[in-house]
């Protein structure tokens, strides 16, 4: 269980670093800061995200789940607020784009790791 959580944090960090290379408005100061962002994002996804999903369930249902990207962007912005200057997102629109890319990269990397360690 702990091993899977540590792998998820590292995958998050790699995805965050990749997004920082792709988008100029999304900046991370090195791998250590990306690991910290991955850790905080993982904690927020366990604690805050389910509460947000519950309270926004009607709009999530109406938008066929697309509102989940807004929730992911909110958790990214909260992560940025908690970390400070080492992790900067220039606006909410960029946070939504980053959330979409991070979600896709996380899915791809998790599947790749599952295939490698079967």
N, C-alpha and C positions, 0 to 999 in steps of 0.2 A: 504494500500500500504506500509506504513512504517512498519506495523506489519509484513508483509510478508518478507520485507527486513531484519528486525531484526532476524526473525526466520531463514532466509537463512544464516545470519552471524553466528548464534549459531550452526546451522547444519554444516557449514564449519569448525568451531572451533572443534566440536566433531570429525569430519572426520580427521582433521589434527592431533588431539591428538591420534586417533586410529592408524593412519599411523606411528606416531612417536613411538608408542609402538611396531608396527610390524617390522619396518625397522630401524636398528641401524644407518644407514647412513643419517637418517632424524630425526633431533632433534629439539624439542620445549621445552622451559623453562617454563612449567606450563600452566594453563588454560588461564591466563591473556594474555600471549604471543600468545596463539592459537586464542584467541578472536581478538587480534590486527591483526594477520595474516589473519584471516577470513574477517575482515573489509577491509584491504588493498586488499586482493584477490578479494573481491566483487567489490570494486571500479575499480580495474584493469580490471575485467571481463566486466564492463559496459563501460569503456572508451577505453582501449587498445585492448582488445580481438576482438571487431568488426573490427577494423582497420587491425589487423593481419589476420583475417579470409578473409577480402576483398582482401588483397594483395596476399594471398596464395591460393585463390580460385581454380586456375587450378591444383595445386598439391594436394589440398584437394579432388578435384573431381577425379583425377587419382587414388588416394589411397583409394577411397571410404569412405572418412571421417576419416581415421586413422590418418591423419596428424593433426587433431584437438588435439590429445593427445600431440603432439609436441608443439602446441600452448599453451595448458594448462601447460605443463612443463616450457615453457618460462615465463608464468605469475607467476608460482611458484618461479622460479629463480629470477624474478624481485621483487617479494614480499620479498624473502630472502635478496636481496641486499638492499631494502629499510629499512627493520627491523634491520638487523645487526646480532650481536652475539646471540640474543635470539631465532633465527630461522635459523637453519643450514641444508643445503643439501650438501652432499659430492660430488656430480657430476651430470652432466646432465642426465646420464642413470638412476640414482636414482630418479631424478626429474620426468622422464617419468613414471617410475614404480609408484611413489607416485601419479602422476596425474591420472593414470588409477584407482588406488585404491580409491582415493578421489572422482573421478567421480562416481564410483560404489556405494560407501558409501553414497554420497549425494543423488543419486537416490533412494536408499533403504530407507534412513531416511526421505526424503521428502514424499515418498509414505506412509510410516508408519504414519507420522504426519497427512497426508490427511485422512487416514482411521480412525485415532483416533478422529479427530475433524470434522467429517462430520456432 
